[in-house]
Amino acid sequence: MKEVLDLIQKMRVECGWDKTDTLPILIKSVSVEAAELLETIQWDDNDFKEERIKSELADVLMYALSIAIDNNWDVKELLKDKIDEVYKRYLIKND
């Protein structure tokens, strides 16, 4: 995971985006890119281009991970905490 985060941050620094990205910009960008991901199946759930989906998903992930990078949040811990929360909320227990 560190390698991926380092690649994203290297790109952001080289493009100068590390100086201009703010939390509101990154959050809005996640939403915009998620909408573009949705557009890949907008007209037909069964006719989609895998490469376009992968490209838009990468955009979503890069913006989302940039939020974690800028706030020094441990992505692994964020995900583990969320998965634990989901299990607590949705796991059906047979007592």
Secondary structure per residue as TSV (DSSP state, phi and psi in degrees):
chain	resnum	aa	ss	phi	psi
A	1	M	-	360.0	-38.5
A	2	K	H	-60.1	-38.6
A	3	E	H	-61.0	-42.0
A	4	V	H	-65.5	-46.5
A	5	L	H	-61.3	-40.6
A	6	D	H	-63.9	-39.8
A	7	L	H	-63.1	-43.4
A	8	I	H	-62.9	-47.1
A	9	Q	H	-66.0	-37.9
A	10	K	H	-59.6	-45.5
A	11	M	H	-61.3	-44.8
A	12	R	H	-62.3	-42.0
A	13	V	H	-65.7	-47.1
A	14	E	H	-63.7	-29.9
A	15	C	H	-89.8	-7.2
A	16	G	T	81.5	5.7
A	17	W	H	-73.0	-22.4
A	18	D	H	-62.9	-23.2
A	19	K	H	-87.4	-23.2
A	20	T	H	-108.2	-22.4
A	21	D	-	-67.2	131.2
A	22	T	-	-120.7	166.3
A	23	L	H	-57.2	-47.8
A	24	P	H	-59.9	-39.8
A	25	I	H	-63.1	-44.5
A	26	L	H	-66.2	-41.2
A	27	I	H	-63.9	-45.1
A	28	K	H	-61.7	-39.4
A	29	S	H	-65.7	-37.4
A	30	V	H	-58.9	-45.1
A	31	S	H	-64.5	-43.9
A	32	V	H	-62.0	-46.1
A	33	E	H	-68.8	-34.0
A	34	A	H	-64.0	-37.2
A	35	A	H	-65.7	-38.2
A	36	E	H	-67.2	-34.1
A	37	L	H	-63.6	-43.3
A	38	L	H	-60.7	-37.8
A	39	E	H	-59.8	-23.0
A	40	T	T	-65.7	-18.8
A	41	I	T	-125.5	15.0
A	42	Q	S	-55.9	-44.2
A	43	W	S	-97.6	-19.2
A	44	D	-	-157.2	112.8
A	45	D	T	-64.4	-18.0
A	46	N	T	-107.1	-2.6
A	47	D	-	-124.4	95.4
A	48	F	-	-138.9	159.9
A	49	K	-	-103.7	111.9
A	50	E	H	-56.8	-41.1
A	51	E	H	-63.3	-38.1
A	52	R	H	-68.1	-39.7
A	53	I	H	-61.8	-46.0
A	54	K	H	-61.2	-40.3
A	55	S	H	-64.5	-46.3
A	56	E	H	-68.6	-37.5
A	57	L	H	-62.2	-41.1
A	58	A	H	-60.7	-40.5
A	59	D	H	-60.2	-46.7
A	60	V	H	-58.3	-48.5
A	61	L	H	-63.5	-42.2
A	62	M	H	-63.0	-42.6
A	63	Y	H	-67.8	-43.1
A	64	A	H	-63.4	-44.2
A	65	L	H	-68.3	-29.6
A	66	S	H	-63.4	-34.9
A	67	I	H	-60.8	-45.7
A	68	A	H	-64.7	-42.4
A	69	I	H	-58.7	-50.6
A	70	D	H	-65.1	-24.5
A	71	N	T	-104.3	7.6
A	72	N	T	54.5	39.4
A	73	W	-	-92.9	136.3
A	74	D	-	-78.9	111.6
A	75	V	H	-61.1	-41.9
A	76	K	H	-60.3	-43.5
A	77	E	H	-67.1	-40.4
A	78	L	H	-56.7	-47.3
A	79	L	H	-68.4	-42.2
A	80	K	H	-61.3	-44.3
A	81	D	H	-62.2	-41.4
A	82	K	H	-67.9	-41.5
A	83	I	H	-62.5	-41.9
A	84	D	H	-59.8	-43.0
A	85	E	H	-61.8	-43.0
A	86	V	H	-62.8	-45.4
A	87	Y	H	-59.6	-43.2
A	88	K	H	-63.5	-36.9
A	89	R	H	-80.9	-38.4
A	90	Y	H	-114.3	-15.0
A	91	L	-	-69.8	125.3
A	92	I	-	-86.2	123.3
A	93	K	-	-101.5	134.5
A	94	N	-	-100.2	87.5
A	95	D	-	-90.4	360.0
